[in-house]
Amino acid sequence: MIDAILSVSDPNEISVKRIRAALQELFAVELHNEKKEIKVLILDRFHRLQDKQAKTLSKEELTKRDAELASKLAKEGNTRQKRTRKKEVAEKPRKKRRAANNENPNSFHLRNVILSSDLQKFLGKEQLPRTQVVKAVWDYIKQHNLQNPEDRREILCDETMQPIFGKKVTMFSMNKVLSKHLFNPSDVANNSAQQEKNTSVEELSVDDNAVDEELNESEDFEVSEGD
């Protein structure tokens, strides 16, 4: 979803804060405690997108940019050395944060959720992290070319997606629809336990009624013999 937001945003105006706010609204969750991890994830996707766009530049444009960069370096002298040091400092905390993510399976984007039956049929999985669900849906959309060519923000759903999203959905409302098909394992476990408890109470009530009926029949029998 971060890639989708970045692809339709102005790179001169977009910010980590704006993307995080959009994710909070789309997923209907609070990301304050995950702020650092989300920032690392957003920056990583942003740099990858920039690298991908750079590969599509023409040879003339690349030559022009190289010349400009060479001229700038010649004037500043030691700029490259300073940039290298800054890059090393910037990369060290990023590696630490990623390591922390790998060590914490309860992190927001790593935590598994249970999929609804319709979503299980669609993705072929019973449980997945929320971000993997969104990624899998977007992979399917791109693979089958389901974005409206006149408005790329609108998805024209095929028969496989319609049980979940209907005939069409926008990229912003899609995640709200998905949230109705994602359940926390603890909530599902609590609901199952409550259902089992209710079933046990009903069975106990039925057994008590049966015992009462047997006692009543026994009392009627004794009275008859006494007469």
C-alpha positions in Angstrom: 0.0 0.0 0.0 3.0 2.3 0.7 4.1 1.8 -2.9 0.6 2.7 -4.2 0.5 5.9 -2.2 4.0 6.9 -3.3 3.3 6.2 -7.0 0.4 8.7 -7.0 2.0 11.4 -4.8 4.1 14.4 -5.6 7.7 13.5 -4.5 8.2 17.2 -3.6 5.3 17.3 -1.2 5.0 13.8 0.2 6.4 13.1 3.7 6.7 10.2 6.1 4.1 11.9 8.4 1.5 12.2 5.6 2.0 8.6 4.5 1.7 7.3 8.1 -1.5 9.3 8.5 -2.9 7.8 5.3 -2.0 4.3 6.5 -3.7 4.9 9.8 -6.9 6.0 8.1 -6.8 3.1 5.5 -6.2 0.4 8.0 -8.3 2.0 10.8 -5.5 1.5 13.3 -3.3 3.7 15.6 0.4 3.6 14.5 1.9 5.9 17.2 3.7 3.0 18.9 5.0 1.8 15.6 6.2 5.2 14.4 9.9 4.4 14.1 9.3 1.0 12.3 6.8 2.5 9.9 9.2 5.3 9.1 12.0 2.8 8.3 9.5 0.9 6.1 8.3 4.0 4.3 11.9 5.3 3.6 12.9 1.9 2.3 10.0 1.7 -0.1 10.7 5.4 -1.2 14.4 4.7 -1.9 13.5 1.6 -3.9 10.9 3.5 -5.9 13.5 6.2 -6.6 16.0 3.6 -7.7 13.4 2.0 -10.0 12.6 5.4 -11.6 16.2 6.2 -12.0 16.7 3.1 -14.2 14.1 4.3 -16.6 15.9 7.6 -17.3 17.2 8.1 -20.8 21.0 7.9 -21.5 21.1 11.6 -22.3 19.5 12.5 -19.0 21.8 10.3 -17.0 24.8 11.8 -18.8 23.5 15.3 -18.0 23.0 14.5 -14.3 26.5 12.9 -14.1 28.0 16.0 -15.5 26.2 18.2 -13.0 27.2 16.0 -10.1 30.8 16.0 -11.3 30.8 19.8 -11.4 29.3 20.1 -8.0 31.9 17.7 -6.5 34.7 19.6 -8.1 33.6 22.8 -6.4 32.9 21.4 -3.0 36.1 19.3 -2.9 35.4 17.0 0.0 31.7 16.6 -0.4 31.9 13.0 -1.3 33.7 12.2 1.9 31.2 14.0 4.0 28.3 12.2 2.3 30.0 8.8 2.8 30.2 9.5 6.5 26.6 10.6 6.8 25.5 7.6 4.8 27.3 5.2 7.2 25.8 7.0 10.2 22.3 6.8 8.6 22.6 3.1 7.8 23.7 1.9 11.2 20.4 2.8 13.1 18.4 1.5 10.1 20.0 -2.0 10.5 19.4 -1.9 14.2 15.7 -1.1 13.7 15.3 -3.9 11.1 17.0 -6.3 13.5 14.5 -5.3 16.2 11.6 -5.9 13.8 12.9 -9.4 13.1 13.2 -10.1 16.8 9.6 -9.0 17.6 7.0 -11.2 16.0 4.3 -9.0 17.6 5.3 -6.0 15.6 2.3 -4.4 13.7 3.4 -5.4 10.2 4.6 -8.9 11.2 1.6 -9.9 13.4 -0.6 -12.6 11.8 -4.4 -12.1 11.6 -7.0 -14.7 10.7 -8.7 -14.3 7.3 -12.4 -14.6 6.7 -13.6 -17.7 4.7 -14.0 -15.5 1.5 -10.5 -14.1 1.9 -9.1 -17.5 2.5 -10.5 -18.7 -0.8 -9.1 -15.7 -2.5 -5.6 -15.9 -1.1 -5.3 -19.6 -0.3 -4.1 -18.8 3.3 -5.8 -19.0 6.7 -3.5 -16.5 8.4 -1.2 -13.7 7.2 0.2 -10.3 8.4 -2.0 -7.4 7.4 0.7 -5.9 5.1 1.1 -9.2 3.4 -2.7 -9.4 2.8 -2.6 -5.9 1.2 0.5 -6.8 -0.9 -1.1 -10.1 -2.1 -4.3 -8.3 -3.1 -2.3 -5.6 -5.0 -0.2 -8.3 -6.7 -3.4 -9.9 -7.9 -4.7 -6.6 -9.2 -1.6 -5.8 -11.1 -1.2 -9.3 -12.5 -4.8 -9.2 -13.9 -4.6 -5.5 -14.9 -7.7 -4.6 -12.9 -7.0 -0.9 -12.4 -9.3 1.5 -14.3 -7.2 2.9 -17.1 -9.1 6.2 -16.8 -8.6 6.4 -13.0 -5.8 4.2 -11.6 -7.2 4.7 -8.1 -10.3 2.7 -9.0 -10.2 -1.2 -9.1 -12.6 -3.0 -11.4 -13.0 -6.3 -9.6 -13.3 -9.6 -11.4 -15.4 -12.6 -10.3 -12.7 -13.8 -7.9 -12.6 -10.4 -6.0 -16.3 -9.6 -6.1 -17.3 -11.8 -3.1 -15.1 -9.5 -1.0 -15.1 -6.1 -2.7 -18.1 -6.0 -5.0 -17.9 -4.9 -8.6 -15.5 -2.1 -8.0 -13.5 -0.4 -5.2 -11.1 2.5 -4.8 -7.6 2.0 -3.4 -8.5 4.0 -0.3 -11.8 2.2 0.5 -10.3 -1.2 -0.3 -8.4 -1.4 3.0 -11.5 -0.5 4.9 -13.3 -3.4 3.2 -10.4 -5.7 3.9 -10.4 -4.8 7.6 -13.9 -6.5 7.9 -12.3 -9.8 6.7 -9.3 -9.7 9.2 -9.6 -10.9 12.8 -7.2 -11.0 15.7 -6.5 -14.6 16.8 -7.1 -13.6 20.4 -10.6 -12.3 19.6 -11.4 -15.4 17.6 -10.2 -17.6 20.5 -12.4 -15.7 23.0 -15.4 -16.0 20.8 -14.9 -19.7 20.4 -14.5 -20.1 24.1 -17.7 -18.2 24.7 -19.6 -20.3 22.2 -18.4 -23.5 23.8 -19.4 -22.1 27.2 -22.9 -21.2 25.9 -23.2 -24.7 24.3 -22.3 -26.4 27.6 -24.9 -24.3 29.5 -27.6 -25.3 27.0 -26.6 -29.0 27.2 -26.7 -28.8 31.1 -30.1 -27.1 30.9 -31.4 -29.9 28.7 -30.0 -32.6 31.1 -31.7 -30.9 34.1 -35.0 -30.9 32.3 -34.7 -34.6 31.5 -33.9 -35.4 35.2 -37.0 -33.3 36.3 -39.2 -35.3 33.9 -37.9 -38.6 35.1 -38.5 -37.6 38.8 -42.0 -36.5 37.9 -42.8 -39.8 36.2 -41.4 -41.6 39.2 -43.5 -39.7 41.7 -46.6 -40.3 39.6 -45.9 -44.0 39.6 -45.5 -44.2 43.4 -48.8 -42.4 44.0 -50.6 -44.8 41.7 -49.2 -47.8 43.6 -50.3 -46.2 46.9 -53.9 -45.9 45.7 
